[in-house]
Amino acid sequence: MTYRILPFSQLDTDTLYELLAHRQEVFVLEQGNIYPDLDGWDQKAVHLLAREEDGSLMGYVRLLPAGCGYEKSGLPTFGRLAVKKAARKQGLGGELVRRACRWLLEESGGTEVEISAMAYLEKFYRELGFVTSSGVFDICGVPHIMMKYHS
């Protein structure tokens, strides 16, 4: 697996189309979540892409600096974590989260990352060192929780 982190300005049109199609495949078609994916944060984000040796996009996560995203907590965050069905249960999701946290902490110089996680993924994130910091709340009909990672 190869990993690349690209700011929005370095995404060519083919890559942008590919990552948007990837997000649609996972969140809308597989999970049935109808939500406003084009929310204005992609332009402020950097984009972490995981590709198979043949170039196929297998995983993706969007990284946002402090003050961006829905959290608005003053902490860096990530979201839109999506792994293709064929690559699940192989550790790719965890690797993307570890890389996302490492990059966000290095860039911010801080010690915390905060995310709004789909509630059903609480155990997954806990196993990666996150702590739940809120009760369950709704985002576009999907139960979420706030979680924090401390380095």
C-alpha positions as CSV (number, residue, x, y, z in Angstrom):
1,M,0.0,0.0,0.0
2,T,1.3,3.5,-0.8
3,Y,0.1,6.6,1.0
4,R,0.0,10.2,-0.2
5,I,-1.1,13.4,1.5
6,L,-2.1,16.1,-0.8
7,P,-3.6,19.6,-0.3
8,F,-6.7,20.3,-2.3
9,S,-4.7,22.5,-4.7
10,Q,-2.6,19.5,-5.7
11,L,-5.5,17.2,-6.5
12,D,-5.8,16.8,-10.2
13,T,-9.3,16.5,-11.6
14,D,-9.0,12.7,-12.0
15,T,-7.9,12.2,-8.4
16,L,-10.6,14.5,-7.1
17,Y,-13.3,12.7,-9.1
18,E,-11.9,9.3,-7.8
19,L,-11.9,10.3,-4.1
20,L,-15.5,11.8,-4.4
21,A,-16.7,8.6,-6.1
22,H,-14.9,6.6,-3.3
23,R,-16.7,8.5,-0.6
24,Q,-20.1,8.1,-2.4
25,E,-19.5,4.4,-2.8
26,V,-18.9,3.9,0.9
27,F,-21.2,6.4,2.6
28,V,-24.1,6.7,0.2
29,L,-24.4,3.5,-1.8
30,E,-23.1,1.0,0.9
31,Q,-24.3,2.7,4.1
32,G,-27.4,4.5,2.7
33,N,-26.4,7.9,4.2
34,I,-27.9,10.8,2.3
35,Y,-25.8,13.8,3.4
36,P,-24.3,16.9,1.9
37,D,-20.8,15.5,1.1
38,L,-19.7,18.6,-0.7
39,D,-19.7,20.7,2.4
40,G,-17.0,23.3,1.6
41,W,-14.3,21.8,3.8
42,D,-12.5,19.8,1.1
43,Q,-10.7,23.0,-0.1
44,K,-9.3,23.7,3.4
45,A,-8.3,20.0,3.9
46,V,-5.4,17.8,3.0
47,H,-6.3,14.5,1.6
48,L,-4.7,11.2,2.7
49,L,-5.1,8.5,0.0
50,A,-4.1,4.8,0.3
51,R,-3.5,3.0,-3.0
52,E,-2.8,-0.6,-3.9
53,E,0.3,-1.3,-5.9
54,D,-1.8,-1.2,-9.1
55,G,-2.9,2.3,-8.3
56,S,-6.4,1.5,-7.1
57,L,-7.7,3.8,-4.4
58,M,-8.5,1.6,-1.4
59,G,-8.7,4.0,1.5
60,Y,-9.1,7.7,2.1
61,V,-9.4,10.2,5.0
62,R,-9.8,14.0,5.0
63,L,-7.6,16.0,7.4
64,L,-8.7,19.4,8.7
65,P,-6.7,21.9,10.8
66,A,-8.0,23.3,14.0
67,G,-11.1,25.5,13.6
68,C,-12.3,23.7,10.5
69,G,-15.0,21.0,10.3
70,Y,-18.1,20.5,12.3
71,E,-16.4,20.2,15.6
72,K,-15.1,23.9,15.7
73,S,-13.4,23.0,19.0
74,G,-10.0,24.6,18.1
75,L,-8.5,21.1,17.7
76,P,-7.5,19.5,14.4
77,T,-9.8,16.8,13.1
78,F,-10.3,14.2,10.4
79,G,-13.3,12.7,8.7
80,R,-14.7,11.0,5.7
81,L,-12.6,7.9,6.6
82,A,-13.6,5.4,4.0
83,V,-12.1,2.0,3.1
84,K,-13.2,-0.1,0.1
85,K,-15.1,-3.2,1.0
86,A,-12.4,-5.4,-0.5
87,A,-9.7,-3.9,1.8
88,R,-11.7,-4.1,5.1
89,K,-10.6,-6.2,8.1
90,Q,-7.0,-5.9,7.0
91,G,-5.9,-3.0,9.2
92,L,-6.1,-0.3,6.6
93,G,-8.6,1.8,8.5
94,G,-6.5,1.7,11.6
95,E,-3.4,2.6,9.6
96,L,-5.2,5.6,8.0
97,V,-6.3,6.8,11.5
98,R,-2.7,6.5,12.9
99,R,-1.3,8.4,9.9
100,A,-4.0,11.0,10.1
101,C,-3.4,11.6,13.9
102,R,0.4,11.7,13.4
103,W,0.2,14.3,10.6
104,L,-2.4,16.5,12.4
105,L,-0.4,16.5,15.6
106,E,2.9,17.3,13.8
107,E,1.3,20.1,11.7
108,S,-0.6,21.7,14.6
109,G,2.1,21.2,17.2
110,G,-0.6,20.2,19.6
111,T,-1.3,17.1,21.6
112,E,-5.0,16.3,20.8
113,V,-7.2,15.4,17.8
114,E,-11.0,15.5,18.1
115,I,-13.4,13.7,15.8
116,S,-17.1,13.2,15.5
117,A,-17.3,9.5,14.9
118,M,-20.2,7.4,13.8
119,A,-21.4,5.8,17.1
120,Y,-21.1,2.3,15.9
121,L,-17.4,2.8,15.4
122,E,-16.7,3.7,19.0
123,K,-14.9,0.4,19.8
124,F,-12.7,0.8,16.6
125,Y,-11.6,4.2,17.7
126,R,-11.1,3.3,21.4
127,E,-8.8,0.5,20.3
128,L,-6.7,3.2,18.5
129,G,-6.5,5.3,21.7
130,F,-9.5,7.6,21.4
131,V,-11.7,8.5,24.4
132,T,-15.4,9.2,24.1
133,S,-16.1,12.8,25.1
134,S,-19.8,13.2,24.5
135,G,-23.1,11.5,24.4
136,V,-24.8,10.4,21.2
137,F,-26.0,13.1,18.8
138,D,-27.4,13.1,15.3
139,I,-25.7,14.2,12.1
140,C,-28.0,13.8,9.0
141,G,-29.8,10.9,10.6
142,V,-26.7,9.0,11.7
143,P,-25.8,8.6,15.4
144,H,-22.4,10.2,16.2
145,I,-20.2,10.7,19.3
146,M,-17.3,13.1,19.9
147,M,-14.0,11.4,20.6
148,K,-10.5,12.7,21.5
149,Y,-7.1,11.3,20.9
150,H,-4.3,12.4,23.2
151,S,-0.7,11.9,22.1
